[in-house]
Amino acid sequence: MSSSVVTRFAPSPTGFMHVGGVRTALYAWAFARKNGGKFILRIEDTDKGREVEGSIPHIIESLKWLGITWDEGVDIGGPHAPYLQSERLESYKKYARILIEKGFAYPDPYSEEELAAFRKQAEDNKQAFLYRNHRPEVFGVWDGTKPLRFKIPEIKSYKWNDAVRGDLTAGEEALDDFVLIKSDGYPTYNFAHIIDDLEMGVTHIMRADEFIASTPKFLSLYEALEITPPVLVTLPPILAPEGNKKLGKRDGAKDILEYREEGYLPEAMVNFLAFLGWNPGGEKEVMTPEEIIANFSIEKIHKSGAMFNDEKLLWMNKEHIRLQSQSKQLEAITPYFKE
């Protein structure tokens, strides 16, 4: 793999960092470091209704605690600045105009009440609601006061390759005209991440399996803009201890920095999370971050989910404590002794 590898972690500032997000950052970082590439920290803050104050500093603090460093990002800048989506609105408008000129974008002419009526009609007919079935025959002029929608250029089936899942397919029903820019002027995730990845030179996208269903829409937009898609890397889910569903807040998923307060070492947390969905092979389970980077490869990422196991994390923390010098061990436990 050449040094042209560029990966990114692009969280939304909607609350605390949990293990799923951290593992995505960890894999993207390890892959970039393994291949002498670049790792970018970008913040996707275009959903202002869900934004939680203090989330961005929390994201930065969480990653720094774990030793995950970035080459370009929201706090340090870089050649592709800004790295805050709310400060990149002109870039999205630029590509929106390109799509309009190509005939692949149009202002949504309908009110919320009209759209609700269309959905109700589809429901009554026991059909899936597809906005493209109500696409206007003549497009109006977009003045920014109404949502701008992407016009799917061609309704067709898609086949694509995922670096973990292999060849995937989706039928025509997966395609629909979706919103590019909302009436408030902010882009949707579906649009913004494609433009940001293009302008920042991202070569590999690592993300959760929930995005597989949206991939045909992304591919259609890539084609409309004549963009070669990055390598898509779908990560396996982290499962609750019962193993029958994704780990959620109700199952014990918590702020990653709570583990720091409980005395877990960052090296142990990195080791534990790395092995939730990846294994280099062999018997060795306790690895330093440097060893994880040296052994990391996409080919070793699992397809199936991995269960979060508190006992395994505790065991791994003890093993990493043993690896430390006595002075480091004393430094680690001193804050937990009360006067």
C-alpha positions in Angstrom: 0.0 0.0 0.0 1.4 3.4 -1.0 1.7 6.5 1.2 -1.2 8.0 -0.7 -3.6 6.4 1.8 -5.9 9.0 3.5 -8.5 8.0 6.1 -10.7 10.1 8.3 -12.9 10.0 11.4 -15.9 12.3 11.0 -18.1 12.2 14.1 -21.2 14.3 14.7 -21.0 16.4 18.0 -24.2 14.9 19.4 -23.0 13.6 22.7 -20.3 11.5 24.3 -17.9 9.3 22.5 -18.9 5.6 22.8 -16.9 2.5 21.9 -18.4 2.1 18.5 -17.2 5.5 17.3 -13.9 5.1 19.0 -13.3 1.8 17.3 -14.0 3.4 13.9 -11.5 6.1 14.6 -9.0 3.4 15.8 -9.2 1.3 12.7 -9.0 4.3 10.4 -6.0 5.7 12.3 -4.2 2.3 12.5 -4.6 1.7 8.7 -3.3 5.1 7.9 -0.3 4.7 10.2 0.5 1.2 8.9 0.6 2.5 5.4 2.4 5.8 6.0 -0.7 7.8 5.1 -2.7 10.6 6.6 -5.5 10.5 9.2 -8.0 13.4 9.3 -10.3 14.4 12.1 -13.4 16.1 10.6 -16.5 17.2 12.5 -19.9 16.8 10.8 -22.0 19.5 12.6 -24.7 20.2 10.0 -27.6 18.8 12.1 -27.8 21.7 14.5 -31.0 20.4 16.1 -29.0 17.4 17.6 -25.8 19.2 18.4 -24.7 19.0 22.1 -22.6 21.7 23.5 -19.1 20.6 24.6 -19.1 17.5 22.3 -16.2 18.7 20.1 -13.7 19.2 23.0 -14.9 15.9 24.4 -14.2 14.1 21.1 -10.7 15.6 20.9 -10.0 14.8 24.6 -11.2 11.2 24.1 -9.0 10.5 21.1 -6.0 12.1 22.7 -6.4 10.0 25.8 -6.2 6.9 23.7 -3.1 8.2 21.8 -5.0 8.4 18.5 -3.4 11.4 16.7 -4.3 13.1 13.5 -2.4 14.9 10.8 -5.1 17.4 9.8 -8.2 18.3 11.8 -10.6 20.7 13.4 -8.2 21.8 16.2 -4.9 21.9 14.3 -5.9 22.9 10.8 -4.3 21.7 7.6 -4.2 22.1 3.8 -7.9 21.2 3.5 -9.2 23.5 6.2 -11.8 24.1 7.5 -12.6 20.8 9.1 -15.9 21.8 10.6 -18.7 21.2 8.1 -20.6 24.3 9.2 -17.7 26.3 7.9 -17.6 24.6 4.5 -21.0 25.7 3.2 -19.6 27.3 0.1 -18.0 24.0 -1.0 -21.4 22.3 -0.9 -23.1 25.1 -2.8 -20.3 24.9 -5.5 -21.1 21.2 -6.1 -24.8 21.8 -5.8 -24.6 24.3 -8.7 -22.7 21.7 -10.7 -25.5 19.2 -10.2 -28.1 21.8 -11.1 -26.3 22.6 -14.3 -26.1 18.9 -15.2 -29.9 18.6 -14.5 -29.3 16.3 -11.5 -30.6 18.6 -8.7 -33.8 20.5 -8.2 -35.7 22.5 -5.5 -38.3 20.5 -3.7 -41.6 22.2 -4.6 -43.8 20.4 -2.0 -44.9 21.4 1.5 -44.6 19.1 4.5 -48.3 18.6 4.3 -48.1 17.5 0.6 -45.3 15.1 1.3 -47.2 13.6 4.2 -50.2 13.1 1.9 -47.9 11.3 -0.6 -46.6 9.0 2.2 -50.1 8.3 3.3 -51.1 7.4 -0.2 -48.3 4.9 -0.5 -49.1 3.4 2.9 -52.8 3.0 1.9 -51.6 1.2 -1.3 -49.2 -0.9 0.7 -46.3 0.4 -1.2 -43.0 1.9 -0.2 -42.9 5.6 -0.4 -40.5 6.8 -3.1 -40.1 10.5 -3.7 -39.0 10.0 -7.2 -42.5 8.9 -8.1 -43.6 12.5 -7.3 -40.6 14.3 -9.0 -41.8 17.4 -10.7 -41.7 17.4 -14.5 -40.3 20.9 -14.7 -37.7 22.1 -12.2 -37.9 25.5 -10.6 -35.0 27.8 -9.8 -33.3 27.0 -6.5 -33.0 30.1 -4.3 -31.9 28.4 -1.1 -35.2 28.7 0.6 -36.4 25.2 -0.2 -34.6 21.9 0.1 -32.4 20.9 -2.9 -32.9 17.3 -4.0 -30.7 15.0 -6.0 -32.3 13.7 -9.1 -31.2 10.1 -9.5 -29.8 10.1 -13.0 -30.6 6.4 -13.8 -32.8 4.0 -11.9 -30.9 0.8 -11.9 -29.5 -2.0 -9.8 -26.1 -1.6 -8.3 -23.2 -4.0 -7.6 -20.2 -2.8 -5.6 -17.3 -4.2 -3.7 -16.8 -3.7 0.0 -13.3 -4.4 1.3 -14.7 -6.4 4.2 -18.1 -7.7 3.0 -17.0 -8.5 -0.6 -19.4 -8.0 -3.5 -22.8 -6.4 -2.5 -25.8 -5.7 -4.6 -29.0 -3.7 -4.4 -32.1 -3.4 -6.6 -33.8 -0.3 -8.1 -35.9 0.1 -4.9 -32.7 1.3 -3.1 -32.6 4.5 -5.2 -34.6 7.6 -4.5 -34.2 11.4 -4.9 -32.7 12.6 -1.6 -32.1 16.0 0.0 -28.7 17.5 -0.7 -29.1 20.8 1.1 -31.8 21.5 3.6 -34.0 24.7 3.7 -31.8 26.0 6.5 -28.8 26.0 4.2 -27.0 23.1 5.8 -26.1 20.0 3.7 -27.3 16.5 4.6 -24.8 13.8 5.6 -25.5 12.1 2.3 -24.1 15.0 0.3 -21.6 16.6 2.6 -19.4 13.6 3.3 -19.0 12.9 -0.4 -17.8 16.4 -1.1 -15.5 16.5 1.9 -13.9 13.2 1.2 -13.4 14.3 -2.4 -11.8 17.6 -1.5 -9.7 16.1 1.3 -8.4 13.2 -0.9 -9.8 10.4 1.3 -9.0 7.0 -0.1 -10.6 4.7 2.4 -13.9 5.1 4.3 -14.4 3.0 7.4 -18.0 3.1 8.8 -20.7 1.1 10.4 -22.9 -1.4 8.6 -26.0 0.8 8.9 -24.7 2.7 5.8 -24.9 -0.3 3.5 -28.5 0.4 2.6 -27.6 4.0 1.6 -24.6 3.0 -0.5 -26.5 2.9 -3.9 -27.6 6.5 -3.4 -24.0 7.4 -2.7 -22.8 5.6 -5.8 -25.4 7.4 -8.0 -24.1 10.7 -6.7 -20.5 9.7 -7.3 -21.4 8.9 -10.9 -23.3 12.2 -11.4 -20.3 14.1 -10.2 -17.9 11.8 -12.2 -16.1 10.9 -9.0 -14.2 7.6 -8.4 -15.5 6.4 -5.0 -13.1 5.7 -2.2 -12.6 2.2 -1.0 -15.6 1.3 1.2 -14.8 -0.6 4.4 -17.8 -1.7 6.4 -17.0 -2.5 10.0 -18.8 -5.3 12.0 -21.1 -4.2 14.8 -20.2 -4.2 18.5 -22.8 -6.4 20.2 -24.3 -6.3 23.6 -23.1 -9.0 26.0 -26.1 -11.1 25.1 -24.9 -11.1 21.5 -28.3 -10.6 19.9 -28.2 -6.8 19.3 -25.9 -3.9 18.9 -24.5 -2.4 22.1 -26.5 0.6 23.1 -26.7 2.9 26.1 -29.2 0.6 27.8 -26.7 -2.2 27.5 -24.0 -0.4 29.3 -22.4 1.6 26.4 -20.9 4.6 28.1 -18.7 7.6 27.7 -15.3 6.4 26.7 -13.7 8.8 29.3 -15.5 7.0 32.1 -13.1 4.1 31.6 -10.3 6.5 32.2 -11.9 7.6 35.5 -12.3 3.9 36.4 -8.6 3.3 36.1 -8.3 1.6 32.7 -5.1 2.3 30.8 -5.5 3.8 27.3 -3.3 1.1 25.9 -5.6 -1.6 27.3 -8.7 0.1 25.9 -7.0 0.4 22.4 -6.0 -3.2 22.6 -9.5 -4.4 23.6 -11.3 -2.3 21.0 -8.9 -3.3 18.2 -9.8 -7.0 18.9 -13.5 -6.3 18.7 -13.8 -7.1 15.1 -10.2 -7.6 14.0 -7.5 -10.2 14.8 -4.1 -10.5 13.1 -4.1 -14.3 13.7 -2.0 -16.3 16.1 -2.3 -16.7 19.9 -1.1 -13.3 21.0 -3.9 -11.1 22.4 -2.0 -8.5 24.4 -0.5 -5.9 22.0 0.8 -2.4 22.3 -0.6 0.3 20.0 2.6 0.0 18.0 2.2 -3.7 17.6 -1.5 -3.2 16.5 -0.4 -0.8 13.8 2.4 -3.1 12.6 -0.1 -6.0 12.2 -3.2 -4.1 11.1 -4.8 -4.9 7.8 -8.3 -4.6 6.3 -8.2 -8.3 5.3 -8.2 -9.3 9.0 -11.4 -7.3 9.8 -14.2 -9.6 10.6 -17.6 -9.6 8.9 -19.6 -10.8 11.9 -20.2 -8.8 15.1 -18.1 -9.0 18.3 -19.5 -9.0 21.8 -18.5 -6.4 24.3 -17.1 -8.3 27.3 -16.4 -6.3 30.5 -14.4 -9.2 32.0 -12.2 -9.4 29.0 -11.5 -5.7 29.2 -10.7 -6.0 32.9 -8.3 -8.9 32.2 -6.6 -7.0 29.4 -6.2 -3.9 31.6 -4.4 -6.1 34.2 -2.1 -7.5 31.6 -1.2 -4.0 30.4 -0.5 -2.9 33.9 1.9 -5.8 34.3 3.8 -4.6 31.1 4.5 -1.2 32.7 7.5 -0.3 34.8 7.0 0.0 38.6 7.2 3.8 38.3 4.5 3.8 35.6 2.3 1.5 37.7 2.6 3.8 40.7 1.8 6.8 38.6 -1.3 5.1 37.2 -2.8 4.1 40.6 -1.8 7.2 42.7 -4.9 9.2 41.8 -7.1 6.5 43.2 -5.7 6.7 46.7 -7.6 9.1 49.0 -5.7 11.1 51.6 
